[in-house]
């Protein structure tokens, strides 16, 4: 299974649509270990209006662990078959390991009309 995290300097970027890149981890769900890591370049412009949902889906991403994002982005990612968990922050590997252990839940935090800029 693959999970993606919008990233900036190896940390979760607080605003999905403006991240520098996406960290993509391949996870062995049985052993609960990260078996591979790669980065995917962030497209220019707003995340929900870019092709990032299709790009991530095409490489097998099933879950996106994010800080904050608008409902449009959540909808676009969900329509591409990607589950979204919002409210994440900190080091991307630590966040991924917390998700693997089952200690993360979606916060429901939403950017309204792109007004939040962390």
C-alpha positions as CSV (number, residue, x, y, z in Angstrom):
1,X,0.0,0.0,0.0
2,X,1.2,3.5,-0.7
3,X,0.5,6.7,1.3
4,X,1.3,10.2,0.4
5,X,2.1,13.2,2.5
6,X,2.2,16.8,1.2
7,X,5.7,17.9,2.3
8,X,8.1,20.8,2.9
9,X,11.5,20.2,4.4
10,X,10.5,16.6,5.4
11,X,7.6,17.9,7.4
12,X,3.9,17.9,6.6
13,X,3.1,21.1,4.7
14,X,0.3,22.9,6.5
15,X,-1.5,23.7,3.2
16,X,-1.9,20.8,0.8
17,X,-2.2,22.9,-2.3
18,X,1.1,24.7,-1.8
19,X,3.5,21.9,-0.7
20,X,6.9,21.7,-2.3
21,X,6.6,17.9,-3.0
22,X,4.8,14.8,-1.9
23,X,6.5,12.1,0.1
24,X,5.2,8.7,-0.9
25,X,5.8,5.7,1.4
26,X,5.2,2.1,0.4
27,X,3.9,0.3,3.5
28,X,3.8,-3.4,4.2
29,X,0.5,-3.5,6.2
30,X,1.2,-6.9,7.6
31,X,4.6,-6.1,9.1
32,X,3.6,-2.5,9.7
33,X,6.9,-1.3,8.1
34,X,7.8,1.3,5.5
35,X,9.5,-0.5,2.7
36,X,10.2,2.3,0.3
37,X,10.2,6.1,0.0
38,X,10.0,8.3,-3.0
39,X,9.1,11.9,-3.8
40,X,6.6,13.2,-6.3
41,X,7.0,16.8,-7.6
42,X,4.1,19.1,-6.7
43,X,2.4,20.6,-9.7
44,X,2.2,24.4,-10.1
45,X,-1.0,26.0,-8.8
46,X,-3.7,24.9,-6.5
47,X,-3.8,21.3,-5.5
48,X,-7.5,20.7,-6.1
49,X,-7.2,22.2,-9.6
50,X,-4.1,20.3,-10.6
51,X,-3.6,16.7,-11.8
52,X,-2.1,15.6,-8.5
53,X,-5.0,13.4,-7.5
54,X,-4.7,11.4,-10.8
55,X,-0.9,11.4,-10.6
56,X,-0.9,9.9,-7.0
57,X,-3.7,7.5,-7.9
58,X,-1.8,6.3,-11.0
59,X,1.2,5.3,-8.8
60,X,-1.0,3.4,-6.3
61,X,-1.5,5.9,-3.5
62,X,-4.6,5.0,-1.4
63,X,-4.2,7.4,1.5
64,X,-3.1,11.0,1.8
65,X,-2.1,12.3,5.3
66,X,-2.4,16.1,5.2
67,X,-2.4,19.2,7.4
68,X,-5.2,21.3,6.1
69,X,-7.1,21.4,2.8
70,X,-10.3,22.6,1.3
71,X,-13.4,20.5,0.6
72,X,-12.7,20.7,-3.1
73,X,-9.4,19.0,-2.7
74,X,-10.8,16.3,-0.4
75,X,-13.6,15.6,-3.0
76,X,-11.1,15.4,-5.9
77,X,-8.8,13.0,-4.0
78,X,-11.8,10.9,-2.8
79,X,-13.0,10.7,-6.4
80,X,-9.6,9.4,-7.4
81,X,-9.9,6.7,-4.8
82,X,-7.6,8.3,-2.2
83,X,-8.8,8.5,1.4
84,X,-7.8,11.7,3.2
85,X,-6.8,12.3,6.8
86,X,-6.5,15.9,7.8
87,X,-4.9,17.5,10.9
88,X,-1.5,16.0,10.5
89,X,1.7,17.9,11.4
90,X,5.4,17.3,12.0
91,X,8.0,15.0,10.5
92,X,6.6,13.0,7.5
93,X,8.1,9.7,8.6
94,X,6.8,10.1,12.2
95,X,3.3,10.9,10.9
96,X,3.4,7.9,8.5
97,X,4.5,5.6,11.4
98,X,1.7,6.9,13.6
99,X,-0.8,6.2,10.8
100,X,0.6,2.7,10.4
101,X,0.1,2.1,14.1
102,X,-3.5,3.3,13.8
103,X,-3.2,6.4,16.0
104,X,-4.3,9.0,13.4
105,X,-7.9,10.0,12.6
106,X,-9.2,12.7,10.3
107,X,-9.6,16.0,12.2
108,X,-12.1,17.4,9.7
109,X,-10.0,20.6,9.5
110,X,-11.0,22.4,6.3
111,X,-9.7,25.5,4.6
112,X,-12.7,27.6,3.5
113,X,-12.2,29.5,0.3
114,X,-8.4,29.1,0.6
115,X,-8.4,31.6,3.5
116,X,-6.0,29.7,5.7
117,X,-2.3,30.1,5.1
118,X,-0.1,28.3,7.6
